C-alpha cells in the first residue's frame, strides 16, 4: 500500500549544531572514552543534561574543565533551542512556547496541567512537535495548512520536554506525560521520533515511564506496524475523523482509498502485538461528520475492536469549520456508546491561546505579536518575525 507521506530519514544535516542531547548512553560513553576520559564521565554528563537541565556545557559542573573544553572544541553544545515567545491561559494550566532552533526554524510546544488531589502535584503533560509544519494536509488543522518545512531531530524533540521540565522544577513539579501530538506526523519522521522516545525513557537519561508516552499518527500503517515491533510499550493514538473512506479523504486529502479498513486492521495488529489498547481520535465538525447516523456507522466499524474513541470538538482555526454545539456532541457520544464503543469527549485546554489540538501554526506568529483576543497572558516582546512556510 502506498503511504500518504513519508519524509526522508537519515542522519541530521551537517549544518546543525552537534548536540549532546542527541547521544544515547552508549554513544555518550564512546564519546568520553574517545576523548581520553574514564567511562563514568558519561554518567556525569548525562546527569548534567537530564538532571541538571544544563543549557550549556559550562553548566555541567561535574565534568572537569579539560573535558568541557574538549567538547566545546569539537563543536558540541548542550541546549539547541531558545524560547522566542510564550502564551499562558488565564487559569495558568496551559502554556505554549515558541522555540527557535539553531538553524532559525520555529516550532511550538505545549504544557497542559491537570490538578490532582489536594496536596498532590498536578499531572503535567508536554505535547511535542516532531516536524516544522506538516505534509498531511488535514483541512481542519492549522498545522496541516501551514505546509511542511522539515523534520525535527531527536534532540530538538527532547529539548521541548526539557524546557518545560526546567520550568516545572522551579515550582517543585515535574513532567509526568509526553504526547507526540504537536506539529507534524511523528511516524513520517520515524527514526528521530523513536530515538527521542528512547532518550526520554532511558534510565540514564530523562527516565520517563514508557507507558507515560503516547504517539499520535494520522494513519501511516507501515509506521504503526514498525512501532508495534519496537517493544517500547508506548501508547498509540490514530486520527480517524470519519467512519468511511469517502468522507475521510475529504478531510485528509493524503488518506489512501481504503484507509479506514487498513487502520482498523493495523490497530488490531498493534493491540495483539503490544497488549496496549489503541485510541482513535475523532474531530467533530458541525454538519460534516457529527451526525448520529455517522456515529452509528463508526460504531459498526469499531465494534468489538476494544478501542477507545476520543471525541474532539474541532478547535477554531483560520478555516471555515465550526465546532458543534454541546447538544450535538453529546448526541454523537450517546449514539457511539449505544453501538458498544467506549468513548469520551476530550476536555480541551488552551483553546484561547491557540494551543489546543489542530491550532499549532508558527507561520501565524502574530499569535505572539498581538494582544490575545481572549483572556490569557503572552510575551510579545520576545516574539520573532513570522517564519515563511511552504504552502502559504
N, C-alpha and C positions, 0 to 999 in steps of 0.2 A: 504494500500500500504506500502511496506517495504521501509523505507528511506535508502539512501546510507550510512549514518553515523550519529550517534547521541551520542556525547561524554557524559559521565556521568555528571549529575548535582549534586547539593548539596552544603553544606557549605564548605568553604575553609579548606584545611588540617591544622591540629593543629600546624604544624611546621612553618607556615608562621607567619610573624610579624602581630600584631594586629594594623591595620592602621585606623586612624581616618577618612581617606578618604573613607572608606567603608560605613560609617554610614549615613543614610538618616536623615533629620532634626528631625523627631520624635524619632529616635533611639539616636541621639545626646542629645536630651532633657532627655531621660531616663537615659543616662549615667551620665550627670552632676547632675541630681537630686539624683541619687543613691549615688553619691559622696558627698551629703550634700550641693550642691550649688543651688542657685536660677536658675529658668528655663532660664532666659535671658542670662546666661553664654553660653548657646548653640549657640545663635546667634553670640556672641563674638568669639567663637571657629570657627564657620563656616566662619565668615568674615576673620579670620586669615588664614584659609586654602584656600579659594576660591577668596578672595580679595587681601590678602597679599601674597598668594602663599608660605606660610611658608613651609620650608623643615624640620623643627624640632619643637618640642613642645615649646622649649625655645624661638623660634622666634615669638610666638603668644603673643605679648606684652600686649594685652588687658586682658589677663587672670591673676588672682592673682597667685603669686608664689606657694602658697599652692596647688592650683588646678593643675598647671603644674607638680608639684612634684607627686601628687597622680596619675595623668595619666601615668607618666613615671614609677611609681612604679608598676602599673597594667600591664605594658608591652606595652602600646600604643605608636605608633610612628606617625609622620606626613608623611614625604617623605619615599617612599619604592622603588625608582628606582634611580640608579646612571648612569650618562652618561659615557659610555665606549668608545665612538668614535663618530665622526660625519663627514659627507661629505657635500659639498655645490657645487651646479652647478656654472659654470663660471658667469652666469648672476645674481647670488645671489638670485634667486627667488625660488629655491628648496633646502631644507635642509633635510638631512636624519640623524637621530640619532640612534645609537645603545645603548640600555639601558640594564643595568644589574639589575635584580630584586633581592629581598632579599635572594632568595634561589640559586642565581647564574644563573638562566635562562636568556637567551639573547633574546631580541626582537627588531625589527626595527620599526620605526615610521617616518612619512614624513610630512613636512610642504611644501605646494605649495602655492605660492602667485601669484596673477593676478593683475597687475596695474589697478587702477581705473582712473577716470577723473583727469585732472591736479588739484593738491591741495587737493585731497582726499586720504584717506588711501587705501592701496591695500586690495583686498579680500584675506583673509588668511585661507586656508583650511588645517586642520590636518587630515591625513589619519592614523587611529589607527589599531593596531593589536588586535585580540581577542583570539588568540591561539599562542603558540610557535609551529611553524610548522603547518601542515595541513594534514588531512586524506583523502581529496577529490581526490587527485591523478591526477589532470588535467595535461596532458602530456606536455603542453607548458608552465607550470608555475613552476618557480624555487622553490617557497614555497611548492607546491604540491609534488615535487620530493624530498623535504627535509624530508618528513615524519612527523608524529605527535608526539610531546613531551608532552604537557599538555595544558589544558585550562588556560586562564588568569582570575584572579579575577577582579571584577568590579573596585576596587581601582587601580589595575595595568593598566587597560584601561584608567581610568580617569587621572592617573599620566602622561600618554603620552601627553595628552592635556595640562596639567598644566606646563609641561616642556617647551612647545612652548609658552604658554601664558606668562610665566615669561620672555622668550627671547623677545617676541614682546613688552611687556610693557616697556622694556628698550629703545625701539625705538619709543615709543609713539603710538604703534599699538595694535591690539587685534585680537583674534581668531574670525572669522566670520562664519565658517562652520566646521563640523566634518563629515567625511565619514568613515564608518566601512568597509574599503576595503583593509586593510593591511594583515598581515599574519593570516591565519586561516579562518574558516567558522563561522561567527557570530551566526547563528541560530543553530549551533551544540553546542554552549555554551550559550544557550538561557537565562537562569536566570541571569547570570552575565552580559550579554550584555544589557538586559533590565534594570537591576539595574544601570549600567553605564549610560544609556540614562537618567534615572530619576535623577541621580546625576548631569549630565551635563546640564540638562534643568530646574532643580528646581530653583524657585525664590530665595530661601535662600542659594543655593549652587552656581553653576557656572553661571546659568542664561542664557544659550544659547537658542535661539528660537528653538522650536521643528522642525519647517519646515527647519531649517538650518542643519539638520542631515539626512544622507542617510545611510541605511543599505543595504549591498550587500550580496547576497546569491547565491551559485551555484545551488540551487534548492531544498531545504528542504520544501516540500509542507506543512507539518503539522506546521512547524515553520512560514511559511508565513501566514497561517490561524490564528495561535496564535497571531502573530504581528498585524494582522488586527483588532483583538478584544481588543487590549490594549488601544485604544483611544489616542495614542501618536502623531498622525499626522506627523510621520517621513516619509521620502521618502523611496522607495523600489527600488532596482536595482537587476535584475535577470541575472545571467551569462548564456546565452543560447549557443552561439558559433556554432550552427548548426540548420538547419531547419527540420531535420528528426532524428529519434531515432538511426538509424544505425551509422550515422556519429557522433552524439553526444556521443554515447558510446565509439567510438574510441578515442575521445578527452577527455572524462571524464569517466574513467572506472567504477566509482561508480554510474553513472547515471542509473536509473531504465529503464526497457524496453519501457515504454510509457511516458517518462519524458517530451517530448516536449508538448504533449497534456495536460498532468497534469499541467504543468507550465502555459500554456496559460489559462487554467481554473482557476488556483489559482490567476493569475494576474487579471482576470476579477472579481473574488470574492473580491480581495483586493480593487480594484477601487470602486466597488459598496458599500463596507462597509466603506471606508475611504474618498472617493472622491479624493484621490491622484492618479495622473497618474503614471503608472509603467514604469520604464526604463528597456529595455533589453540590455545587453552588449554582443557584438559580436566581438571576437578577430579574425581579418582577418589573415589567414596563407596562404602564396602563394602555389597554387597548391593543397590545401586541402579543403578549404571552402570559396574561394574567387571568384568563377566564377559568371558571370551574371545569369546563369541558377539557381544556388543556391540562388542568391539574389531574383529571381522571385519566387522560392519556398518559401523562407522566407516571401516574401510579401503575398503569399496566406495564410500562417499560421497565420500571424499577421493582416490580412485585417480586417478593421472595429473594431479593438480592442482598438483603441485610445491610443496606447502606443508610446513611443519614443525609438528609437534604437541608442545606442552609438556604432559607428564602431571604433574599436581599432586595428590599425595595430600592429601585435604581436611584442613584445619587445625582444631584444636579451637576451637569457639565455644560459645555457650550452647545451641545446637541439639542435636538427637538424633543427628546424623550422625557416623559412625565412619570413621576413616582405615583403609583396607585394610591387611592385613599386607604385608610386603615381598614375600612369595611371590606374592600376588595382583597386586600392582603389576607385578612382573616378568613374570608370565604375560600380563597385558594388553599390556605393551610388546612381548613376543615375538609375540603374535598380530597386533598392528598392523604390526609390521615385516614379518611374513610376508605381509601384504596389500600390501606395497610402499610403506608410508608412513614417511617419515623422522620419528623421534620420539626424545625424551629424557625422562627423569624429572628434573624440576626439583629442584635442591638447595635446600631451603628454609632460610631464615635468619630468626632472630628469633622462632621459634615460642614460646619460653618467656617472651618479654616481650610476647606478643600483637602482634607487628609483622609477621607473615607474611601471605600472601595471604588475604583474607577476614576478617581479625581486627580491622581498624581500626574503632573504635566509640567516639567521645568521650562518648556518653551513659553508657558504662560507665567513668566517670572514676575509679572505685575502683582501676583499674589503676595509677593514680598516687597513690592514697591509702593503699594497703595494701602490706605487705611482699610481695615476689614469692613465689609458690608453688613456683617453680623457680629454679635459680641465675640470678642476674642482679643488676644494680645499678639503683636507682631514686632519685628525688629527691622523696620525699613532702612535704618541707617547702614545695615550691613548687606543690603540687597545688591546682587550683581546686575549687570545688564542682561537682558534676555538672551538666552543662548539660541543660535539658529538650530533648527531641527528639520530633518528631511520630512517631506510630506505636508509641509505647511504652505 
